Amino acid sequence: MSILETRDLTKRFGGLSAVNRVNVAIPEGAIYSIIGPNGAGKTTLFNCITGFYPPEEGEVLFMGKNLTGLSPDRITQRGISRTYQNIRLFPAMTALENILVGAHPRLRSNFADAILRTPRQRAEEKTALEKAMKLLEFVGLKGKGDLLARNLPYGEQRRLEMARALANEPKIILLDEPTAGMNPNESRTMMRFIENLREELGITILLIEHDMKVVMGISEFIYVLDFGQLIAQGSPEEIQRNPQVIESYLGRGAA
């Protein structure tokens, strides 16, 4: 059974179809990738799934329920988290505070609880802090919770963004170019980390990635977009041999 599915999902900007009748189905517990040249519509697809862009046509199903038209915060509450191509941490907040922001969709205390410091609010705060400390350790940032996010090295900022997404206790996480800007050693570390998300936490992974070593190394199945359309899908081996994919990346002569 698919945990996440799009059906004929379409998003237009003026006369341009950035995503054109795209159908994807992600099984629970899988690691799937979406690839394609720059401008293929990959991030736009993520934005439609997570509610940042309303699609003109089609629908998004999560665990069998239609999410189309829901706001990003309500979609997050359902159990979908994401990261971004460009890191979007709160730079003037500590690493620990960034993670606690990610935990907010799971908190049930209200404004009055916060003002009155009710037992429910204090208990939730204690639990959230304990979980945040565990996430710091899980992403390899133990002992760095008091550092400002902007003072962390680039690779650690990427892992902190992951920890913030995990604080929502997601069932699926959408990773937008998680190894962008990383050197080969950092990319290998990120690959192992992504695999651990599935193996240790049971989280389904859908990632956009340009590094083909990463894509082919961890993906079970790959979708290929070009000019907003799905042009190929299959196993890593099938995608590597697909003439249309080769042409899309390298030109007609290479195909």
N, C-alpha and C positions, 0 to 999 in steps of 0.2 A: 504493500500500500504506500502511496506517495504521501509524504508529510507536507510537501509544498508543491503546488501545481499552478501553472498559468495556462489559460485557455484563450487563444486568439488575442493575446494582449497587444494593444495598439496605443501608441502615444505619438501625437503629432505636435509639431511646433510650426505654426503657419502652414505652409504647403509641404513641409518636410516630415516624413514619417520616420522618427527616430527609432521607434520600435514598431514593427509591422507584423501583426498576427503571429506572435511568437508563442509557441507551446513548449513548455518544459515540465518535467515531472521528476521530483527529487525523492528517492526512497528514504525512509527513516534509517538513520545510522550510516548513511553513505557519505563519501567525499566526491563531489561533482565539481567540475570547472566550467566556466564560460570564457571563451577566448575570442579574439577577433582583432582586426587592425584598429588603430585609433579612430574614433568617431563611428565605430560599428554599432553603438547603442547599448553597450554592456552596462555602464553605470546608470543610464536612463532606465534600463530594465530593473535594476536594483531599486531605483527611486520609486518606480511604480509599485513594486512589491511591498515596499516599506511605507507607502502612503505619502511620500513627498510630492509625487506627481499623480494626479488623477488620470487614469487612462481614458481615452476616447471610446475605446471598444474593448471587449473581453473582460475577463475576471481573474482574480487571484484567489486560490483556495488554499487554506492552511488547516491541516487535520480534518479535511472534508467540509470546512465552513468557509463561506465566502467573505473575504476581507475587503473587497472592492468598495471604495468610498469611505473606509474608516480612516481616522486621523492617525498620524505616526505614533502618538503616545498610546492609543488603544491597540494598535498592531504590536507595539513593543510589549504591552501587558499580556498579549496572547502568547508570547514566547518566541518572538523573532528579534534578534539583535543584529547589529551590523557595525562594521568599521568603515573608514573612508580612505579614498585614494590619497588625499592630503590629510595628515594627522589633525584631528580636531579635539585636542585636549584643552583643558582650561589651564593655560600656562602659569597663571599667578596662584593657582591652588596646588596643594601638595599632592603627591601621588595617592596617598590614602583618601584625601578628599575627592579626587577625581573618581575613584572607585565607588565611594559612597553615593556620588551623584548617579552612577549607573544603577545603584540598588533602589533608587527612589520609586520606580514603578511597582515594586513589591511591598512597599510600606503602606500600612493601612491607617496610621495615625492621622488625625486631621489638624486643622489650624488650632482648634481649642486644646487638643491634646498637647501640642507644642507649647502653647502659652502657659498652660497649667502644669506642664511636666507631669502628666498622669502616669500611673504605673504602666499602662500599655505603651505609652510613648517611650518611657525609659527602657522597657524590655526590648522594644523594637530597635532602639538605638544601640543597645548592647549587642544584640544579635547581629545587626548590620555591621558593626565594627569588627566583631569576631570573624565574620565571613570575609570582610575586606582584607583583614590581616592574612587569612588563609589564601586568598587570591593573590596577594602580593608574593607570597612564598611560591605559589603554583607557577607564576609567570617569571620567577627568578629574580624578584625585586625585594626579597626579604631584607629588612633593615633600612630600606630606602623610602619608607612611607612618609617621612617628614620632609623629604626633599621636594622642592618646587618642580612641577612637571617640566618647565622650560629648562631646568638645569640637568635633566637626564640626557644621556647620549641618545642619538637617533634610534638605535635598535631597541633601547629600553623604553623609549617613548612609544614605539610600536607595540611592545608587549604590555605596556600600561593601558593603551587603548583597548587591547584584547581583554585585559582584566576588567575594565569598565564595562565592556559589552557582556562579559560573563556574569557580572554582578546582577544582571537582570534574570539570571537562572534560565537562559533560553533553551528551547528545544532544537533550534536551528540558528546558526550564525552565518551571516553573509559577509565575506571578507573581500574588500575591494583593494586589489593589488597589495597584499600584505608584505611582500618582499621588495616593494618599490624602493629604490635608493640604497639597497643593502649590498654589501660585498658577498662573495661566494660563501664564506664561512657563516655570515649572519643568515644568509638564505637557507643554508642547510639546517641551522639551528631552528629557524622558523618552520621549516618543513616538519622536523621532529615534533615541534610544539603543536602544530596543527593536527598531526596524527594522534598526539596524546589527548587532544580535546575529544576526539572520537573514542579512543580506546579507554581513557580513564573517566571521562565525564559523560560519555554516551551522546554527545552532541552531533547532530547532522551538520555537515559543512557544505556550503556553496561558495566558491571563490572565483573572482575575476583575477586573472594573472597574465602578465606578458612574458615572464621568465619561463620558457618552454621546458627547461630542466625541472623546475618546480612542478609545472602542470603535469608533465609526463611521469614524474616520479611519485606523485601521491594521488592522482585522480583515478577513480574507477570508471568514470564516464565523462565525456566532454561534449559540450554544445559549442558550435561555432557560429558567431554572428558576423554579418557584413552588411553595411548600409541598412541596419535595422532588421534584417531578415535572417532567419535561421537557415544557413546553407549546408550544414553538416552536423551529424551527431554520431557518437559511437565510442568505442574503447580507445585508449591512447594509441594503440597500434593501428587501428583503422583510420584515425584522424591523421596520423603521420603519413599514411599512404594515399590520402584522399587528394586527387588532382585539383578539385575546386578549392580546397583549403590552401594548398601550395600556391595556387594562382593568386588567391586573395592576399597572401602574405608577401610573395616574392615576384609576382607578375606572370603574365601569360607565357613568356618564354621559359620560365623555370618549370611551369606545369607541363 
